[in-house]
């Protein structure tokens, strides 16, 4: 029972003013306070710069990561207004950077369509920064102001002098009191800029990192078409690229797409007003509806399907890749959540469906041979899906019978607890490591599943091939949640599924195969935070009774300095090289181990990487390795071992 006498009246109520609500609940505005949240601040300012470019102001956008960890974004737009707003009695700077729901993008005479919202984005960036300074190069003058402590401390608006520049420079440092880590990731920013550049034809994005002297420029002359070709490099298409543009009720739709042979995945990348909508939305719903209707109508009209049979959307989209961009007027624009990851404008579904369906229907009639091939591929996908369903139904009936139970009992060392979410499944490589793991595990909560062969590479496999692989079949049965359409996360038997492999080529390969499988067929396990990678040590440095385990070359260097001389280094390339006590202490004990949780930040980027590293195109893989891997580093472990042995 609560205390009935506790005083509570209007005096206990609090009004959060200015930017205080943002600092009090940052997750409501940027999604999270992890690295994604830090980078979301950058996206907001870049979106504003892109909006200016899309209105025809400027051909360059400059993004610079500075030595002190801050970042600046410079555009060639009109410059933020800095004069006094007579109605609000505030300068344009203070309205944009210190006031929520204020700005120039609510008036369509200023912006036809906008991705960044001055009313939230810029003010939120200021609220969550240690400091933020703005230069507005406008009317031949450099107008400057600096805000500190989340915008609570305002500097004086200054005119620094005449200038030939035009545009806005925003320079800020995220607040350490708000974020877990304020380090900017060059590659993450580069990927985002790449997206922005493809949607802003004719505008060059310049990215510079003063920390590493790394710099890069992004420019797309052909826009979406060029971007699409980059994302589908190495794939064999059916027919030619489909390009559609149109407008319906004020919403502009631009689409490029193609169907691919020997590809069984679906990939749709969507944008709204230049913003990547990673969770889709109503515009994607409209695209899917148009594809389903067009191909069903074509198949019926050309008598390619019989009776009341219809083609399912997921079968049609097997092997399909499409990039969809919508321009939605401000009065209709609605995102679900402040992070703008999903379009909530219902009218977009109707608009995209209308534009795509009318033009795609004509395209299919004009390219009948291509359409026939796509329909045939769809019918094959339907047959495979039906066969896979029948196999899964049989497996369900068989589950728990003697055959199924005996297969699992010969491999799995189960745990005793029935508190499934507290239990852990260790997937280990081979019987040797499995034996050590079984000896040192917590028998109540840790189960061990040794793999006695490599799992199948499922990247280019059809669904019915998965259960033919004994390792994958056993894994699916052990986890208990099914896979693909039959996956139900409520049925999982373990709260943590931990991949524990050797630190050699085979171990890395098995790890990659398993990650690829989980991503492709049991993705919700990753999204719900159930998949982990174990981190066994790479080295053990010991001297008499003293020892230290090292997980990196940097830690090894520290251990060398600590031991000084007379020590010995053991390099672990296999889990079997550790005894049970060492494996338990370093890798399995909950209080001393380190685990890496698998997370998906960008589904489309992950699909690209899985296809690149696990797909059928070795030349594309070689090219990536040549451009991204430095082979000049030579491991000095063996020389160090010789020295340590001499010292003994």
C-alpha positions, 0 to 999 in steps of 0.5 A: 500500500502506498502512503496515503498521507504523502503530499501531492499537489500542483506544486509537485508538477514540473514543466520542462522548458526549452530543450530540457525534454530532449536531455531528459528523454533523449531516446524519444528523439534519437532512438538511443544513446549508443553509437547509433544515437551519436550518429543520428545527430550527424544525420539530422544536420546532413539532412538539412544540408541535403534539403538545401541542395534539393531546392537547388542551392549549392553543388557541394556538401562538406563533412569533416571529423576534427581532431578533437572528436567534433564534427562539422557540416557545411552546405552551400545553401541560403544560410540560416536566417539570423534576423529577429522574428518579430512575432516570437521575439527571437533570432532565427538562430535561436528559433532553429537551434533552441526551440522545438517545433520551430523552423522554415520547413513547415511552410511549403513556399520554403521547401517543397519536400524536406527530410530534415526538420529544423523544428526538431533535428537541429534543436535536438542536436544542440540539446545533446551537444557539449557545444554547438557553433553555427556560421550562417554565410548570408547576405555577404556576412559571416553570422556566428553564434555558439551554444554550450551545455545543451543549448542552456548557455547561449553566446552572443550573435556576432557578425565576424565580417564580410564573406564570399561564402554562402551557406551554413556551417554547423560544428558540434561535439556530442555530450559525454554526459548523454552518450555512452561513446561519442566517437564518430565512425568514419565508415558508418558516416561514409555509408550514410553519405553514399545513400544521400549522394545517390538521391542528390544527383549532381551534388558532391559530398566531401568527407574528411577525417582529420584524425587519420587524414582519410578523405573521400568524395561521393558523386552520382551522375545517374542517381538511383540507377548508378546506386542500384548497379553498385548494390547488385554488382556481379549478379545476373539479371533477368532482362533489363533494369526497370526504371519508373518515375511518376507523380500522384496526388503530389507525391513523387515516386522514383523506382529502379528494380530488377529480378535476378537469376540464382538469387533467392533473397529479397532486397528493397532499399527505401527512401523518403525525402532523401532519408533512408527508411530502414524499417520501410513504411507505407511507400514500401507497402505500395510497391509490394502491392503493385508488384503482386497485382501486376504479376498476377494480372499478367499471369492470368491474362497470359494463362500462365496460372490455372484456376483460382491459383494466385501468386504470393508476393513473397514468391514473386519477390524472391531474387528481386532487388528494388530501390524506391525513393519518394518525395512527400510534401510537408503537409502529408509527411509523417514518420513513425518516431523521431528517428524517421526509420519508417514512413507513416504517410498512408497516402504514400501507399496509394501513390506508389501503388498507382505509379508503379502498377500503371507503368509496370503493367505496360513494361511487362507487356512490352517485355513478355519474354522477361515477364515469362521468365520471372513468372516461371521463377515465381512458380518454382519458388512456390513449389519449393516453399510448398515442398519445404512446408511439407517437410517441416510438417513432417519434422513437427510430427517426428519431433520428440519421437525416437529417431529425432530424440536419438539424433539429438541425444548423440550430439547435445549435452543438455542443461537441466534448468527449464528456465529457458531464457536463463539457459545458454547453448554453446555451439562448438567446433568438433568433439575435442572442444566439445569435450572440454566445454562439457567438463567446465560448463555450468550443467544447470544452465549451459548446454553444449552442441558439438558440430561434427562437420561444416554447416551448409553455406545457405546464402544461395540455397533454397529453403528445402535444401536446409534440412538436408544438412545434418548440422543445420537440421540438428541446430534448428531442432535444438533451438526449437523455434523453427526457421523461415516462415515457421519461425516462432521466437516464443519457442526458443529453448535458450536465452543465449546462443553462443558460437564458440569456434577455434581462432583459425581459418576453419573456425572463422569459416564455421563462424561465418557460415553460422552467422550467415544462416542465422541472418538469412533464416532466423534473423529474429534471433539476432534482432531480439539479442539472442546470438553471441560470439564467444571470445576465447583468448589468443595468448597466454603469457605466464612466468612461474605461478603468474599468468595473464590471458590476452585477447589482442596484440595490444594486450599482449604488448602490455603483458610483455612489459608487465612480465619484463623477461623470463616469460613464456607465450602460448598462442591458442589457435584451437579451443582444444589447446586449452584444458577445461579449467582454462576454457571455463575461466576465459570463455564460458564462466559468466563472471569472467568471460567476454561475449560479443552480441550480434546486432543488425544496424542496417539490414540492407548493408548486412545483406550486401556483406553476406552476399559479398563474402558468402555468395558465388562471385569470387572475383568481387570478393577478391576485389574487396579484399585487395581494396580493404585488407592490409597484408603488410602486417607481419605477426612477430609471435614466433620471434617472441617465442624464441626470445622468451625460450632463451630467457628461460 
